[in-house]
Amino acid sequence: MAEISLCIITKNNESTIRDCLNSVKYLVSEIVLVDTGSADNTKAIAAEFTDRIYDFEWTNNFSEAKNYALQKATKEWILVLDADEKLSDKDFDSIKKLTALKDYMGFSFIQRNYTNEIGSPNWTSSFEDSYAESKVANGYSPTRMIRLFKNNSQIRFAGVVHDSVEKSLTKIGKFAETDIPIHHFGLLNRGKDRVEFYLELEKNNYHGGFFQDYQIGAQLNTLNKLDEAEEYIKKSINDNPSFAQSWLELGIIYLKKNKLSEAKESMQKAESLQLNSMTFNYLGIIFGKEGEFDKSIEYFRKAIALIPKNADFHFNLGLTYHQMDNRKEAFLEFKRAIELNPKYGEMIKLEWGGLILYDFIQYN
């Protein structure tokens, strides 16, 4: 099998870097670590695993630091991880087999962003999951990204914050999708200050274009800066009206503003462009708020069909049944929501023959 270089950038990651490197030390042949200014023991810990440690002055650009690491790699394939991520050894054989395939320049994995938060995009429960790494949280939000690729000078990262090699890789070859998970734990201890940091980087390196406008708008929406978020999302749509995620984000903004008609129109536009569980979920919420319960149920069922282990979808469906006074179905959906995400047990008390909703409960 071909040899793999791990490329990783760090800054003050002493709490996670040992677990990260331990998780792949028997998979990779080389560890290239680029530090961007740690003031803690990150580099000392890394030195237990590799002598390929380099300093790089932080330029407020993740791609530039990662590309510096790629320049130092010497093996045929490159694996990229963040310092708060891990791989499971149960996937090593599958990863090694990928490097023997001749038709692809790279492979995408599924980054599992572990979180206990309610309402996270496309959240999937860890209940009955086969990976020991998943037990750290009630579930995760998945993100697909290319993390294993050929060591080729034409393959480089682009993007200030949301960096990716996809654009450069697909100019010279193709990649294949895999279901191999990357276990990411950073969201468990990340607050809005991290979102504000990413937002500042994006604005300080602003070049326009539909995708960057979308990213800035989505971050502003996360911070509930709705008017400014709406401006950026509308710019994104103006540049690329076929990008479904911008329509979805605009619909979420309108829903937060309680503009149901505008929210529905935006969500239906997103639905026409792409089948997405979150679009289905939000349309279910909108129809539920409008009292069109049959349509609400229909859309929540569509969302559940795509992600059966999403607690939010089951909870929202339960709320619609509760509004219809269908106590049996409401009970079953709430029970499933609590089973998938025990955090819902703080909001709902199930009793034999009935249920109690604590305080004012709304759709998520």
NORBEL-V156903 format. One line per field, one symbol per residue. ss: DSSP state (H for helix, E for strand, C for the rest). psi: psi as a letter, one per 20 degrees, with the letter a starting at -180 (. if undefined). burial: # if it has 16 or more other ideal C-beta (glycine too) atoms within 10 Angstrom, else .. Layout:
BEGIN
ss = ???
psi = ???
burial = ???
END
This chain:
BEGIN
ss = CCCEEEEEEECCCCCCHHHHHHHHCCCCCEEEEEECCCCCCHHHHHCCCCCCEEECCCCCCHHHHHHHHHHHCCCCEEEECCCCEECCHHHHHHHHHHCCCCCCCEEEEEEEEEECCCCCCCEEECCCCCCHHHHHCCEEEEEEEEEEEECCCCCCCECCCCCECHHHHCCCCCEEEEEEEEEECHHHHCCHHHHHHHHHHHHHCCCCCHHHHHHHHHHHHHCCCHHHHHHHHHHHHHHCCCCHHHHHHHHHHHHHCCCHHHHHHHHHHHHHHCCCHHHHHHHHHHHHHCCCHHHHHHHHHHHHHHCCCCHHHHHHHHHHHHHCCCHHHHHHHHHHHHHHCHHHHHCEEEECCEEEECCCCCCC
psi = qqqpppppqqolkhiihggghhhjhjgqipoopopkkpjbjghgghiihqjmpqqpppjkohggghhgghhiqirhqpppqrikrqqpiijgggghhhiipiiqirpqrooonpqiqqjqpkppqipjqiphhiiirhaqpqppqpiprqnpiioqqqpggmqqjgghgihiarrqprjpqpopjhihkpaihgghgggggghilpiaqhghhgggghghghjkmgghghgghhgghhhnijohhgggghhgghghjknhghgggghhgghhhpophhggghhggghghijmhghggghhhgghhhnhkohgggghghgghghiknhghgggghghghghnihiiihpopqojaqpppboprq.
burial = ...########.##.###.##.##..##.#######.#...##.##..##.##..#....##########..#.#.############..##..#..##....###############.#######..#...##..#######..#######..###.#####.##.##.....#..#.########..........##..#.......############.......##.##.###.#...#############.......#####.###.#..##############...#.###.##.###..#.##############.#.#...##.#########..#..##......#.......##
END
